[in-house]
Amino acid sequence: MRLITRFELVAKNTNELYGLHRKVFNELAKSKPQTLERVVALASLENIENELASRAPCP
């Protein structure tokens, strides 16, 4: 798996982000502890979640 950057994520719609989140989460669940694959999946998830949060309406 490769790192998914915020730059890539801004071009996706919200539904695509949620689908990507699910895919990366499943990859994370399959990864072994203390591997590069796991670190990349965690960083990608953080980027996806940050992008989703930036689109959420403010209360």
Chimera marker file (.cmm) of the C-alpha trace (Angstrom):
<marker_set name="trace">
<marker id="1" x="0.000" y="0.000" z="0.000" r="1" g="1" b="0" radius="0.5"/>
<marker id="2" x="1.199" y="3.507" z="-0.715" r="1" g="1" b="0" radius="0.5"/>
<marker id="3" x="0.600" y="6.649" z="1.309" r="1" g="1" b="0" radius="0.5"/>
<marker id="4" x="-2.572" y="8.527" z="0.383" r="1" g="1" b="0" radius="0.5"/>
<marker id="5" x="-1.899" y="12.251" z="0.651" r="1" g="1" b="0" radius="0.5"/>
<marker id="6" x="-4.221" y="15.142" z="1.480" r="1" g="1" b="0" radius="0.5"/>
<marker id="7" x="-3.428" y="16.526" z="-1.973" r="1" g="1" b="0" radius="0.5"/>
<marker id="8" x="-5.029" y="13.437" z="-3.566" r="1" g="1" b="0" radius="0.5"/>
<marker id="9" x="-7.989" y="13.473" z="-1.214" r="1" g="1" b="0" radius="0.5"/>
<marker id="10" x="-9.231" y="16.990" z="-1.981" r="1" g="1" b="0" radius="0.5"/>
<marker id="11" x="-10.206" y="15.839" z="-5.481" r="1" g="1" b="0" radius="0.5"/>
<marker id="12" x="-12.501" y="13.093" z="-4.132" r="1" g="1" b="0" radius="0.5"/>
<marker id="13" x="-16.107" y="13.496" z="-3.082" r="1" g="1" b="0" radius="0.5"/>
<marker id="14" x="-17.294" y="12.558" z="0.399" r="1" g="1" b="0" radius="0.5"/>
<marker id="15" x="-18.686" y="9.169" z="-0.647" r="1" g="1" b="0" radius="0.5"/>
<marker id="16" x="-15.372" y="8.262" z="-2.258" r="1" g="1" b="0" radius="0.5"/>
<marker id="17" x="-13.568" y="9.263" z="0.931" r="1" g="1" b="0" radius="0.5"/>
<marker id="18" x="-15.759" y="6.998" z="3.057" r="1" g="1" b="0" radius="0.5"/>
<marker id="19" x="-15.176" y="4.101" z="0.643" r="1" g="1" b="0" radius="0.5"/>
<marker id="20" x="-11.439" y="4.721" z="0.695" r="1" g="1" b="0" radius="0.5"/>
<marker id="21" x="-11.532" y="4.904" z="4.491" r="1" g="1" b="0" radius="0.5"/>
<marker id="22" x="-13.146" y="1.471" z="4.655" r="1" g="1" b="0" radius="0.5"/>
<marker id="23" x="-10.596" y="0.009" z="2.223" r="1" g="1" b="0" radius="0.5"/>
<marker id="24" x="-7.600" y="1.420" z="4.103" r="1" g="1" b="0" radius="0.5"/>
<marker id="25" x="-9.072" y="0.373" z="7.459" r="1" g="1" b="0" radius="0.5"/>
<marker id="26" x="-9.375" y="-3.198" z="6.199" r="1" g="1" b="0" radius="0.5"/>
<marker id="27" x="-5.768" y="-3.104" z="4.996" r="1" g="1" b="0" radius="0.5"/>
<marker id="28" x="-4.726" y="-1.852" z="8.424" r="1" g="1" b="0" radius="0.5"/>
<marker id="29" x="-6.600" y="-4.708" z="10.083" r="1" g="1" b="0" radius="0.5"/>
<marker id="30" x="-4.719" y="-7.227" z="7.922" r="1" g="1" b="0" radius="0.5"/>
<marker id="31" x="-1.289" y="-5.690" z="8.501" r="1" g="1" b="0" radius="0.5"/>
<marker id="32" x="1.241" y="-7.043" z="10.959" r="1" g="1" b="0" radius="0.5"/>
<marker id="33" x="2.348" y="-4.878" z="13.904" r="1" g="1" b="0" radius="0.5"/>
<marker id="34" x="5.468" y="-2.763" z="13.498" r="1" g="1" b="0" radius="0.5"/>
<marker id="35" x="5.608" y="-2.959" z="9.693" r="1" g="1" b="0" radius="0.5"/>
<marker id="36" x="5.905" y="-0.206" z="7.126" r="1" g="1" b="0" radius="0.5"/>
<marker id="37" x="2.575" y="-1.310" z="5.666" r="1" g="1" b="0" radius="0.5"/>
<marker id="38" x="0.881" y="-0.598" z="9.004" r="1" g="1" b="0" radius="0.5"/>
<marker id="39" x="2.548" y="2.804" z="9.395" r="1" g="1" b="0" radius="0.5"/>
<marker id="40" x="1.478" y="3.816" z="5.890" r="1" g="1" b="0" radius="0.5"/>
<marker id="41" x="-2.098" y="2.635" z="6.484" r="1" g="1" b="0" radius="0.5"/>
<marker id="42" x="-2.299" y="4.581" z="9.748" r="1" g="1" b="0" radius="0.5"/>
<marker id="43" x="-0.950" y="7.742" z="8.115" r="1" g="1" b="0" radius="0.5"/>
<marker id="44" x="-3.371" y="7.361" z="5.197" r="1" g="1" b="0" radius="0.5"/>
<marker id="45" x="-6.295" y="6.885" z="7.571" r="1" g="1" b="0" radius="0.5"/>
<marker id="46" x="-5.297" y="10.008" z="9.457" r="1" g="1" b="0" radius="0.5"/>
<marker id="47" x="-5.183" y="11.970" z="6.209" r="1" g="1" b="0" radius="0.5"/>
<marker id="48" x="-8.604" y="10.679" z="5.152" r="1" g="1" b="0" radius="0.5"/>
<marker id="49" x="-10.129" y="11.474" z="8.541" r="1" g="1" b="0" radius="0.5"/>
<marker id="50" x="-8.609" y="14.973" z="8.525" r="1" g="1" b="0" radius="0.5"/>
<marker id="51" x="-10.047" y="15.634" z="5.074" r="1" g="1" b="0" radius="0.5"/>
<marker id="52" x="-13.486" y="14.388" z="6.156" r="1" g="1" b="0" radius="0.5"/>
<marker id="53" x="-13.319" y="16.581" z="9.271" r="1" g="1" b="0" radius="0.5"/>
<marker id="54" x="-12.406" y="19.627" z="7.196" r="1" g="1" b="0" radius="0.5"/>
<marker id="55" x="-15.599" y="19.133" z="5.174" r="1" g="1" b="0" radius="0.5"/>
<marker id="56" x="-17.903" y="18.729" z="8.175" r="1" g="1" b="0" radius="0.5"/>
<marker id="57" x="-20.224" y="21.643" z="8.800" r="1" g="1" b="0" radius="0.5"/>
<marker id="58" x="-19.290" y="23.761" z="11.790" r="1" g="1" b="0" radius="0.5"/>
<marker id="59" x="-21.870" y="23.825" z="14.594" r="1" g="1" b="0" radius="0.5"/>
<link id1="1" id2="2" r="1" g="1" b="0" radius="0.2"/>
<link id1="2" id2="3" r="1" g="1" b="0" radius="0.2"/>
<link id1="3" id2="4" r="1" g="1" b="0" radius="0.2"/>
<link id1="4" id2="5" r="1" g="1" b="0" radius="0.2"/>
<link id1="5" id2="6" r="1" g="1" b="0" radius="0.2"/>
<link id1="6" id2="7" r="1" g="1" b="0" radius="0.2"/>
<link id1="7" id2="8" r="1" g="1" b="0" radius="0.2"/>
<link id1="8" id2="9" r="1" g="1" b="0" radius="0.2"/>
<link id1="9" id2="10" r="1" g="1" b="0" radius="0.2"/>
<link id1="10" id2="11" r="1" g="1" b="0" radius="0.2"/>
<link id1="11" id2="12" r="1" g="1" b="0" radius="0.2"/>
<link id1="12" id2="13" r="1" g="1" b="0" radius="0.2"/>
<link id1="13" id2="14" r="1" g="1" b="0" radius="0.2"/>
<link id1="14" id2="15" r="1" g="1" b="0" radius="0.2"/>
<link id1="15" id2="16" r="1" g="1" b="0" radius="0.2"/>
<link id1="16" id2="17" r="1" g="1" b="0" radius="0.2"/>
<link id1="17" id2="18" r="1" g="1" b="0" radius="0.2"/>
<link id1="18" id2="19" r="1" g="1" b="0" radius="0.2"/>
<link id1="19" id2="20" r="1" g="1" b="0" radius="0.2"/>
<link id1="20" id2="21" r="1" g="1" b="0" radius="0.2"/>
<link id1="21" id2="22" r="1" g="1" b="0" radius="0.2"/>
<link id1="22" id2="23" r="1" g="1" b="0" radius="0.2"/>
<link id1="23" id2="24" r="1" g="1" b="0" radius="0.2"/>
<link id1="24" id2="25" r="1" g="1" b="0" radius="0.2"/>
<link id1="25" id2="26" r="1" g="1" b="0" radius="0.2"/>
<link id1="26" id2="27" r="1" g="1" b="0" radius="0.2"/>
<link id1="27" id2="28" r="1" g="1" b="0" radius="0.2"/>
<link id1="28" id2="29" r="1" g="1" b="0" radius="0.2"/>
<link id1="29" id2="30" r="1" g="1" b="0" radius="0.2"/>
<link id1="30" id2="31" r="1" g="1" b="0" radius="0.2"/>
<link id1="31" id2="32" r="1" g="1" b="0" radius="0.2"/>
<link id1="32" id2="33" r="1" g="1" b="0" radius="0.2"/>
<link id1="33" id2="34" r="1" g="1" b="0" radius="0.2"/>
<link id1="34" id2="35" r="1" g="1" b="0" radius="0.2"/>
<link id1="35" id2="36" r="1" g="1" b="0" radius="0.2"/>
<link id1="36" id2="37" r="1" g="1" b="0" radius="0.2"/>
<link id1="37" id2="38" r="1" g="1" b="0" radius="0.2"/>
<link id1="38" id2="39" r="1" g="1" b="0" radius="0.2"/>
<link id1="39" id2="40" r="1" g="1" b="0" radius="0.2"/>
<link id1="40" id2="41" r="1" g="1" b="0" radius="0.2"/>
<link id1="41" id2="42" r="1" g="1" b="0" radius="0.2"/>
<link id1="42" id2="43" r="1" g="1" b="0" radius="0.2"/>
<link id1="43" id2="44" r="1" g="1" b="0" radius="0.2"/>
<link id1="44" id2="45" r="1" g="1" b="0" radius="0.2"/>
<link id1="45" id2="46" r="1" g="1" b="0" radius="0.2"/>
<link id1="46" id2="47" r="1" g="1" b="0" radius="0.2"/>
<link id1="47" id2="48" r="1" g="1" b="0" radius="0.2"/>
<link id1="48" id2="49" r="1" g="1" b="0" radius="0.2"/>
<link id1="49" id2="50" r="1" g="1" b="0" radius="0.2"/>
<link id1="50" id2="51" r="1" g="1" b="0" radius="0.2"/>
<link id1="51" id2="52" r="1" g="1" b="0" radius="0.2"/>
<link id1="52" id2="53" r="1" g="1" b="0" radius="0.2"/>
<link id1="53" id2="54" r="1" g="1" b="0" radius="0.2"/>
<link id1="54" id2="55" r="1" g="1" b="0" radius="0.2"/>
<link id1="55" id2="56" r="1" g="1" b="0" radius="0.2"/>
<link id1="56" id2="57" r="1" g="1" b="0" radius="0.2"/>
<link id1="57" id2="58" r="1" g="1" b="0" radius="0.2"/>
<link id1="58" id2="59" r="1" g="1" b="0" radius="0.2"/>
</marker_set>
